[in-house]
Amino acid sequence: MWLSKRDRQGQEPVRQARVGQVTLPGDPAAVWTGGERREVAVFGPGGYAWRPGAGDEVLVLKAGEEYCLAGTRCAGELSPGEVLLTGPAGSSIRLGAGGVVDITGTALRFNGAVLAGEVE
């Protein structure tokens, strides 16, 4: 019995959360956290879907024997209470202070109809 206790005393505790970098984008993804982990499930808030890109800095959580991505490091200048959604090629929607909604991109489409810009 004393041998089993001795073995456990020398072990480092397993970290349940760490920051990693996406090596293979998508869902599932692969991340580097000191070693590469593959088949990592991607999670987000209800009603919100996202796919991490290669090189993104992400929060990796260990749930039992599985790993999952919980989000990316926040980027961009925001005031308290603001929300910023970003997409590829510089598209974004900012819900800003004072009730301002700022939409950036090459075109604006609403229910399939192009309201501004050109869609290729």
C-alpha positions in Angstrom: 0.0 0.0 0.0 2.8 2.4 0.8 4.1 1.9 -2.8 0.9 3.1 -4.4 0.8 6.2 -2.2 4.4 6.9 -3.1 3.6 6.8 -6.8 0.8 9.3 -6.6 2.8 11.8 -4.6 5.4 12.2 -7.4 2.8 12.9 -10.1 2.0 16.4 -11.4 -1.6 17.3 -11.2 -3.4 17.4 -14.6 -4.4 20.9 -15.7 -8.1 21.1 -16.6 -7.7 24.2 -18.7 -4.8 25.5 -20.8 -4.2 27.9 -23.7 -3.3 26.3 -27.1 -2.9 27.1 -30.7 -5.0 25.6 -33.5 -2.9 23.5 -35.9 -5.8 22.0 -38.0 -8.9 24.2 -38.3 -12.5 23.1 -38.2 -14.7 21.0 -36.0 -13.2 18.8 -34.7 -9.9 20.7 -34.6 -6.3 19.9 -33.7 -4.5 22.0 -31.1 -1.0 22.3 -29.8 -0.7 22.6 -26.0 2.8 21.3 -25.5 1.8 18.3 -27.7 -0.7 18.1 -30.5 -4.2 16.9 -29.7 -6.5 15.8 -32.5 -10.2 15.3 -32.7 -10.9 18.2 -30.3 -14.6 19.2 -30.2 -15.5 22.8 -30.6 -18.1 24.4 -28.2 -19.7 27.8 -28.2 -22.6 29.6 -26.5 -26.1 28.3 -27.4 -27.2 29.6 -30.8 -23.7 30.6 -31.9 -21.6 28.4 -34.2 -17.9 29.0 -35.0 -14.9 27.2 -36.4 -11.4 28.1 -35.2 -8.9 29.1 -37.8 -5.3 27.8 -38.1 -3.1 29.7 -35.7 -5.9 30.9 -33.4 -5.1 31.1 -29.8 -7.8 29.0 -28.0 -8.9 27.9 -24.5 -8.7 24.1 -24.3 -10.6 22.3 -21.6 -10.2 18.7 -20.4 -13.5 17.0 -19.7 -12.8 13.4 -18.4 -10.6 11.9 -21.1 -11.7 14.2 -23.8 -10.6 17.7 -24.8 -12.7 20.6 -26.2 -12.2 24.1 -27.4 -14.3 26.7 -25.5 -13.3 29.9 -27.4 -10.6 32.1 -28.8 -8.7 34.9 -27.1 -10.7 38.2 -27.6 -9.2 40.7 -29.9 -10.2 44.2 -30.9 -10.8 47.4 -29.1 -14.1 47.2 -27.2 -15.7 49.5 -24.7 -17.4 47.8 -21.7 -20.7 46.2 -22.9 -19.9 46.2 -26.6 -20.1 43.1 -28.7 -18.0 42.5 -31.8 -18.6 39.6 -34.3 -15.9 39.2 -36.9 -15.7 37.0 -40.0 -13.3 36.4 -42.9 -12.1 39.2 -45.2 -12.6 41.9 -42.6 -16.4 41.6 -42.3 -17.8 42.5 -38.8 -20.8 43.6 -36.9 -20.3 45.8 -33.8 -23.0 46.5 -31.3 -21.6 49.6 -29.9 -22.1 52.2 -27.2 -25.0 54.5 -27.5 -27.1 51.9 -29.5 -24.9 52.2 -32.6 -24.8 49.1 -34.9 -21.8 49.2 -37.2 -21.6 46.7 -40.1 -18.4 46.3 -42.1 -18.0 44.2 -45.3 -18.2 44.3 -49.1 -21.9 43.7 -49.3 -25.0 43.6 -47.0 -27.6 40.9 -47.7 -31.0 40.7 -46.0 -33.2 37.6 -46.5 -31.2 36.9 -49.7 -31.6 40.3 -51.2 -28.5 42.5 -51.6 -29.1 45.8 -49.9 -25.7 47.4 -50.4 -22.4 46.4 -52.2 -22.0 43.5 -54.6 -22.0 39.8 -53.9 -19.9 37.6 -56.3 
